[in-house]
Amino acid sequence: MAGIQEDKRLRFSFRNHYVALASVPFFAVFFTIVIVWFQFDKSIMFAAAIWFLLNAIPTLYLHIEYWIKNKDEEYEVHFDELVRYKDGETTVYKVSDIERIKVYMSPALYRGSNLHFLGIEAYHYARVHLKSGEELIITCLLTSKVEKALRGLRGVKVERKKRLFNTLEWK
């Protein structure tokens, strides 16, 4: 395991949080400019507030859900194993222990686009199905490109699933 490349270590970072949440401050600034441009017109303020909340609330829900799921975890991806660090314990999953990986992503990410009209479009995660029946969840808060990181596991089938709202509750 010596000589791990930094991009193979999956962990929380400011960058990963920012990439996922970037639309919320962007839309806050955008709607502030629109409100000022229209000289604080009440109907414009109301419409901007509704649109902002319709975007921000589901985005923040996903962010908190992903953070709670992966807050005490780190992973390392090697070509022949996936190593999980959780609560001071290290668990090694060999490629032979992994049945398949399903990556759930928005239609924009599925197409390979980085243009998002909603904050929820940046959120994606993978379910690593183990032959033992256990599942590991790796979210975009650990790495901004979940699918790319897990494709480093040689010989493991990676399925792509397209969904707009990628909550961990739905399978």
N, C-alpha and C positions, 0 to 999 in steps of 0.2 A: 503494500500500500504506500510505500515511500514514493515521493515524486508526484504527488497528486497535483494536477493542474487546477488552478484557482477556479476556473469556470465549471469544474466537475463537482465542486462543493456547493451544495444547495442549502442556503441559510437565509434568515431574515437580513435584509439590508435596507438602508434608506432608499437606495435606488429602486429596489423592487417595490417598495411601498409607494414611492412617487410615481413610477410607471403605471401602477394599477389605479391610483387615485388622481392622476393628472387632470382628468376632465372636470372634477369638482371645483378646484380653484379657477380653472380656465373659464368655466361657465359663470362662476361668481363674478369675475372681472368683466366678462362679456356683458352680462345682464346689468351690471352697475353702469357700464358705458352706455348701454341702450337706455336705461332709466334717466341718466343725466342728459343724454342727447334729446330725449323727448320731454325734457324739463319737468320731470317727476309727475307726469300724467298718471292719475290714479289707475286708469284701465291698463296702461302699459306696465305699471308697477305690479298690478295684480297678475297679469298674464305672465310676466317674467318670474314672479315668485312661484306661481303654480308650476311652470316649466322647470324651474330650478329644483323644486322639491320633488317633482316626478322623476327627475334624473338623480338627485343626490341621495334620496332615502334608499332606493334599492342598491345603489352603489355602496353606500356606507354599510348596509346590511351584509352584502357579500364580503366586504373588506373585514368586518368584525368576525363573521363566520369563518373565513379563511384564517384569520389571525388566531382565533381560539383553537382551531384544529391543529395548526402547526407551530404554536408559540414555543413549545419546549423541544422541538425537533430540528435536527440537521441531517442531511443525507450526503453521501458521497457516491458518485456513479463511476464505476469502473466497467471495462468491457465485459467482465465475467461475473460481476457481483454488484449488489446495491447494499450499502452500509448505512444503517440508521443509528443515530445517536439520540437517545431520549431519556431524560431523567437520570443522567449519569451512566446509563447502560448502553452498550454497543451490541447491535445485532447485525449479523452478516447474512444476507440473502443471496445465494448463488443463483445464476441464471437458470439452473435446473430446478430451482424452487419456485420460479415465477411462471404462472400459467399464461397470463396475457396482461397487457396494459391498455386501458381505455383512457383516451384524452378527450375531455369535454371542453369545447371551445365555441366562441361566438361565430356567426357566419362570416364576419369580417376577418377574424383570425384564421378561419378555415380556408378562406381564399388567399391568405398570406398578406392581407392589407393591414396597415397600421392606422388607417383613418377610421375613427370611431365617432358616431353621432351621439351615442349614449355612453355613460360611464361604465355600465355593466358589460359592455363589449370587450373590455380589456381583461376581464376575469376569466380564468380558465384553470383547470386542474386535471390531474391524472389519478385514476384508481388503478393501483397495482394489485392484481388478483394473484394471490399465492396458491399453490397447489394444496396447502393445508386448510384453505378456506378463509384465511385472514386477508384483510385488505389494508393496503397502505395508501394514504391520501397525500399527494404532493401538489401544493397549490402554487399559483403564480407569485405568492409572497416569498417563496423560497428561491424561485428563479423566474425571470421574466419570460423565459421560453421553455416551458415545461416539456413540450414534445421533443424539442431539439436535445435537451439534456438527457431524456430517457432513451432516445434512439441510440445512445452510446452503448446500451446493453445489447451485445451481439446475440442474435438468435431468439430474441423475444418479440412476439407479435405485438405490434402497436396499432390499435384501432383508433380511428378519429370519429368523434361524435359531435354533431353540430346542434347547438342549442343557444338560444338568446340569453336566457337567465340561468346561469350555471351554479345553482345552489347545490350544496353537498347533500341535501336531503333527498334529492331525486336521483334515482339510479338509472 
